[in-house]
Structure formats: structure tokens, C-alpha cells
């Protein structure tokens, strides 16, 4: 399926929220489990998306206390339902839903997914405005460690 689904996270979030309120964490886990691990969205993808959807009035959020923790849940608005209806008329989105909802034994190619994610992160890196030197050094270290792991695997 490759990167074709990447533009549909907005539609997937609205699709899931159309069944009832969910937290960001629940959206991530629901996407992951409902689609058998074929898609594993990161918090760094979902939370900014939810903020955007809220700013555009497609969803609204509500905060409440659950025990000692504050929990923020989201629900779709009428405007969000209209946008979802447009997505549901999109043949590509319907193909995506059909593909993701298959419960066959098709194995997820984890290495291909990692390559896709690294390519995507590389593409958006220039758009990131944060130039915090400490964070950039931390990123460099994580990438170097990852590169070392790949090199070790290649030498086996």
C-alpha cells in the first residue's frame, strides 16, 4: 500500500470518531489494532492532526478527570461528519478501508514500513522550525545508534 494512505489520517480519525468520542491514545491504538498493525500512527502524527481538526471545527474536545489523570476526548462535529461523507465517496479511501479491515493472514512487512517512515521523516525534517541544539544532538545520536544497528545486521 506504500505511502498512499498517508494523506488519509484525517479521514481515518474522523471515521473512528464518527462511532463515538475517543482520546488521542485511543485513536492511535484503535487504528493500530483495528487494522492489524498495517498502520501504526505515532503520537507526533496524531496529536498535531487532532489539533488541526479542532482548529478547523471538524472535531471538538472535552477534558475530564479520570481518577487523578486528566483525559482529553474528541468527538466529531456536524462539519466533520460532512467532510467524512466526502471521504466516504472517495474510491481510494474506500479501497483503503477495505484493505485495512481485511482480517487475512497477510504479514506486515515491518522493514518496508520502517523505510517508508524514515523517508517520510526525512521529507518533513526541513519543515520543522525547532532548532533546539540539544534536541538536534539527541536526534543525531538516535540516528547514529539506529545506523549502527542496521550496519550490524548487514554484517551478519
Secondary structure, DSSP 4 states (H G I P E B T S, - for coil): -GGGGGGGHHHHHHHHHTTS-EEHHHHHHHHHHHTTTS----HHHHHHHHHHHHHTTSEEEEEEEETTEEEEEEEE-HHHHHHHHHHHT-HHHHHHHHHHH--S-PPP-HHHHHHHHHHHHHHHHTT-----HHHHHHHHHHHHHHHHHHHHHHT-
